[in-house]
Amino acid sequence: MRIAVTGAFGYSGRYITKRLLEAGHDVITLTNSMHRLNPFEDKVPAFPFGFEEPQKLRDRLRGVDVLVNTYWVRFDHRLFTHGQAVANTKILFSAAKEAGVQRIVHVSITNPDSTSDLPYFRGKAELESALVNLGISYCILRPTVLFGREDVLINNIAWSLRHLPAFGVFGYGDYRLQPIYVDDLAQSTTRKVEGGRDEIVEAIGPETFTYRELVVRIRSALGLKRPIISVSPGLGYWGCRLVGLFVGDVVITREEIRGLMEDRLFADAPPLGATKLTDWIEQHKDTLGLHYTSEMARRTDRRSEYQSN
């Protein structure tokens, strides 16, 4: 089939594209990073999104059988917002339908909630509803935290443990996460591309951790004895703001802290992925966290290749 993947030069999109090519599919990508190195060279032609010109976007999608959508933003910023991401994705969905795309595989999040005041989870819920009511075949994948060589969260926890005198968890740290390996998500996406059933799938890994347990596991694998302390969400946020000033990044937002503490990165469902985070950390402990991974750098530098940890 001919598949369009959004963001094939980025994180999850790159893994998905690699798996689709290995499965024998013809792949193109839609991207905001036309000047970033194309790791697939002429195997994957690249086209700009061009959300402001829906007709051109529709024309780029003509002849495509399936759209795989990973497009999103992690937090609101003066350069990008969840509201813009929702509006742009709806334009993308409509263009796909008008172009004759037969199926959309969409990457969402666990526990989307149209009634939440958290824009991330509310926006994801709005997009799920738009896709379900679009009138074409769909699969919605709901991952929690992704981990892999280009990861942000797991790597930066390790970086903090390596470089800071203590690590603070918000509150008791008893809220849960179920990280899934990015290539496990990619393999599942490839299978769902080839399916035809409308479905919503919780894309979670085989291990469940409390946030405190996760930090302890990473600390143990790195052979460190850094103290792990409980801090109030407010104090933790301002501590992360100070670190963010040092590294030039948004380490975490108030909304992300709330999402964690509301247990939104946990789903009571069978695991989709098979790769254990604990095994992966053990394999990568010598390099994990040596360098900080900046989300803002990825958003503002549209030329450099994603850093691998």
N, C-alpha and C positions, 0 to 999 in steps of 0.2 A: 504493500500500500504506500501511498504518498502521505507523509505525516508532517505537519507543521508543529514545531516545538518552540515555545516562547523561551528566550533566554538560554540558548544552547551554549553560550560562552561563559555562563555563570556557574553556579554551584550545582543544584539538583538538575538543572536543565542539561548540563554537560554529561552527567552520568546517564540520564534518560536517553539522550541522543546516542551515546555510545552503545547502549543496549539495543536501541532500535536499529542501528546500522548493523550490528552483529546478527540481528534477527532477519536481515535482508530487506528492510524497508528503505524507501527513498525518503530522505529527510531534508526539509528546509527549516530555517529559523527566522523568527521575528524578534528583533532586539532593539534596545536603545543604545547599544554599544557597538556600532558599526566599525569603529576603529580599533576595537580590541582584537588581539590575535585570535584567528580562527583555528582552533586545534584540529579541526577536521578538514581544513583546506577546501579543495573544490568538491569534496563529498557532500558538504552541507552549504548550499547557497544561503546568503544572509540578506534580509530585507528589513528596512526600518519599520517600526510599528506605524507611525503616522496616524495616531488617533484623531488628529485634527482634520484628517481627510478620509473619512470612512469609505468613500468609494474606491480609493486607491488600496486601502486595506482589504476590502472585499476582493478586488482584482488579484491581489497577491495570494489570496486563499483559493482562487479558482483551481480546480483540479486536485485539491487536497481532500483526502478521505477522512482523516482524523486530525483534530487539533488537540495538542497536549499543552495545557496552560499552567505555567508556574509563576506568572507575573503577579507581583504584589510588592508592598513596602512594609518594613518592619515597624516603623513608628512615624508619627506626624512630624514634619519638619518644614521650614520655610521653602525648601526646594521641592518637597513632595509630601502628599498627605494621603491618608486612607480614603478620604472622599474622592480625590482625583483617581486613585487606583480603582475604586468601585466603578466610577463613571467610565473610565477607560476600558475596564474589563467588560462592561456591558456593551460598549461599542464593538469590542472584539467578538463577543458572542454573536451579536446581531450580524456583523460582517461575515462570520463563519456560516451562519444559517443561509444568508443571502447568496453566498458563494457556492452553496451546495455541499458543504461539509456534512458528512453523515453522522459523526460521533465526536463528542468532546470529552476528554479525560482532564479533570480539573483538580488541582491540588489545593485543598482547603486547610482546615485546622480542626483539632478535636474541640468539641463543645462550642460550636458557633451559636450565637444567641442574639436573635433580633431584638430582644428587650434589654440587652445589656447597655450600660453607658460606656463600656470599653470599646472604642472604635474598631480595634482589630477584630474582635469576635463578632461585633454587630455587622461590620462590613462583610466578613466572610459569610455570615448567615444570609445577608441580602443577596450576595452573589450565588449562593447555593439555590435560593428560591428562584432567582432569575434563570438559572440554568435548567432547573427542574421544569419550569414553565415555558422553556424556549420552544419545545416541540420537536427536538431531535434527540437521538440516543445519547446517553451520558453515563459517566462513572465519576463519582466524587471520592477522592482519596483524602482522608483526614489524618495527616501525620501530627505527632507532637513535636518533639525536638529531633532534628536531624544531627547525626554525627558522621564525621569523615575527615579526610585530610584537609579540606578547606573550611572546616567547621569554625563557628564563632564561639558559641556558648561553652562547650566542653574545653576547647583550647584556652579560652580566656579565664576560665576557672583555674586551669592548671597554671597559666601565666601568673595569676594573682597569688596562688599558693607558692610559686617560686620566688616572687619578687616583693610581696608585701609582708609586713611583720605578723599579721593575723588575718584571718578570713572571717568576715561577718555573714551570717545567714539571717534572713529576715524572719523575725519571730522565732518560733521553735524549729522551723525548717521541716515540719512534718507533712507538708504538701508534696504531692507525688508527681513523678515524671516517668515516661516510658519511651526512652530514646530509641529511634530506629535508624539503622545504618542507611546512608544515602543510596548505596548501590542496591540494597534490598528494596527500597522504594522504587528505584529505577527498573528493577526486574519485574516488580509487581505492575508498574505502569505499562511496561511492554506487553504483559499478559492482558491487561485490561483494554489496551488499544485493539487487541485482536478479538475481544469479546463483543457481545452485542446486547447484553442485558443492562437495563437501567439499574444502577445500584449505588449505594453509599457505603464506603468501607473505612473502618477505623484502621489507620495505617500506623500501628504501634509495634514496638520492639518486644523481644521475649523477656525482658527484665523490667521490673518496677522498682524504683527507688524513691525514698523521700529525698528532698533536696539536701538535707544534712547528710544522709547516707551517701548520696552521690559525691559530695565534696570529700567525705571521709575516704571513699574508695579511690578517688583520684589522688588524694594526698598519700595514701598508703602505697599505691602503685609507683609514685614518684620518689618514694623513700624519704618523705619529709615529715617533720614533727611540728609544723606550723599550727598554732592554736586556732580552733574554730569556735567562734563566739556568737551568741544570739544578740541581735541588735533590733531596735524598733524599725519598722519600715521607713519611717521618716529619716532617722539617722543613717540607715543603710543607703537610702537614696542620695543623701547629700555626700556621703563618703564616696559613692560611685561617681557623683558629679565632680568631685576633686580629682579622682583618678582619670576621669574623662578629659579634664583640662590638661592633664599631663600627657595623655596619649592622643589627644585630638580626636576624640570619638564620643558618641553617646553610648555609654556602657550599658545602661538600663534606664527605662522610663518608669514613672510612677504607675502608669497603666500596666506595664509588664510585670511589675512587682505584684500588683493586685491580681493579675491573671494567674500568676504562680500560686499565690496564697489562697485563691479561690478554687484551687485544685482543677483548673481548666486544662491542664496538660496530662490528665489521666482519663482513660476510658475503660469501662468494664466490658472488655471484648477479647476474643482470641488474638494472639499476636499475628501480625502479617509478616514481619521480618524474622529472620532466624539468627542473625549475627548478634552476639552478646557484646554489649558495650564494655563489660569488664575484660573480656578477651581482647577486644580491640585496643583498649587503653594499655594493657600489658604489652602488646606488640609494638606500640608507638610511644612508650613511656620515655624513651631517650630524646625524642624531639618534641613531644607534646608540651605546649606552653613555653617553649624557648623564646618565641616571638609573639607579640600581641597582634591579634587580627582585628582590623578596624572595619566596622560596618560602613562608616561614613566615607572612608577611603574608597570602598567599592562603589558607593553611590556617586561619588564626585569624580573619580578617576575612571573614565570610560575607555582607557587605552591599555592599562596594565593587565596582565593575566592574574587570575585569582591566586593568592598565596596558598601554598600547601604547607601543612604543619608536620 
